[in-house]
Amino acid sequence: MTDAQVKTWFQNRRTKWRRQTAEEREAERQAASRLMLSLQAEALGKGYSQSGASQNNIVTGQPLAALHGLQPWADTHTAC
């Protein structure tokens, strides 16, 4: 084989390898996506997401409720 033929052969192999790895990565991505969708559907069926959402609302609402009674800084300086 000439140098040009060897170069072409290696380029073709590299292209084939890249295409194969890209296809494998895409298949893995699709499998992971299907798994996540099935887990979400299972969680919805068991009611996990609803209880998790209500817990999140409680947790995020408590700090704001604690700040409700505070006065602005400007009012404390004028009172002194």
N, C-alpha and C positions, 0 to 999 in steps of 0.2 A: 504494500500500500504506500502511496505517496504521502508526503506530509499533509497535503491538502485533504486527502481522503481520510487520514487519521483525525485531522481537526474536525472535519464534518461528522465523522462517526461519533467523536466525543460530544460534539454539540447536540447531536440527535439523542444520545444517551442522557445527557443532562436535561434536555427538554422533556424526554419521556419520564425521567425521575421526578422532575418538578410537577408535571401533570398528575402523576400517580399520587404524590404526597398531597397535592392540593385536593384531589378527589377523596383521599382518606380523611383529611382534615374536615372537609365538608360533610362527609358521612358521620364523623364523630360529632360535629356540631349539630347536625340534624337529630342524631340519637339523643344528645343531651337535651335538646329542645323538647323532644317528645317525652323524655323522662320528666322534665320540669312540668310540662302540661299535665301529665298523668298524676304527678304528686299534688299539683294544685287542685285537680278535679277530685282527688281522694280527700284532700283537706276540706274542700267545700262540702263534700258529701258527709263528712264527719262533724262539720261545724267548727273546725279549729280556727279558721280565719275570722269568724264572727267574734269568738271570745277573745282572740288576739287583738282585734280592732278595738273592742271595748276597753281592754286593758291599756292599750296605747292612749286612748282618749283620757282615761283617768290619770295616767302618769303625766301626760303633758299638761293636763288641766290644773293639777295641784300647784305647781310653781307659780302659775299666773294668778291663782286665787290667793296665794300667800302675799303677792305684791299688791293686791287690790287696795289694802288699807294704807299704803305708804303715801307720803306727801312729797311734792317736788322739792328739789334742793333749794330753789329760790325762796320758798315759803319759810324754810327753817332759818335761812340767813336773815330775812327781814324780821323774824320774830325775836332774834337775839339782840 
